[in-house]
Structure formats: C-alpha cells, structure tokens
Amino acid sequence: MLGIAHHIPRLVLEDAPAARPNRALIEVLEYACPEQLTISFRGVPLLEVMNSDFLEALCSTDMSHLKNLKLELHLTVYDCEL
C-alpha cells in the first residue's frame, strides 16, 4: 500500500476512521512498525473509534516492537450517552 522500504521509528497519526478505507490503520502499522506511536482522534465520537479497525490494528499487527503508545481521545457531545 505505502511502499515503505524501512521502519518508521516514531509515527504520529491523526485518525478519522470514517474518512479512510477500512483496515487502512492496520496496513499502515504493519508497514511502519513504529517503536513510538501517537494516535489522535479529534472530533471523532468514541463509538466510531471503537467500531473502527483501531483495536484490531493493535491486536493483530505484530506490535512487539512498540515501546510507547500515546492515545489522544477528544470526547464529543455524542459521547455523553456512553
């Protein structure tokens, strides 16, 4: 997908699951193999994050090389019901 020939040690992503193809996050993490990963979900309802490939990406991709994970969730008014 990306044509990355080497690992990316530090990866910072701002994700919007509804605005990208399904499984895109999984593919990015498989190619990049980051040691440090920051994922920010700004203005994205928590339910959308949980229904995306986010958890599958962290569980199915070989994340043994990951030493640091920073997750930024910016809760929205839609999250009040959760």
RASUL-V834366 format. One record per run of one state. SS is the DSSP state (H for helix, E for strand, C for the rest). FROM is the first residue (numbers start at 1). TO is the last residue. Records with the same first field share a line. If there is no record, write none. Layout:
SS = FROM-TO, FROM-TO
This chain:
C = 1-9, 15-16, 20-23, 33-35, 42-45, 51-53, 61-67, 74-76, 82-82
E = 10-14, 36-41, 68-73
H = 17-19, 24-32, 46-50, 54-60, 77-81
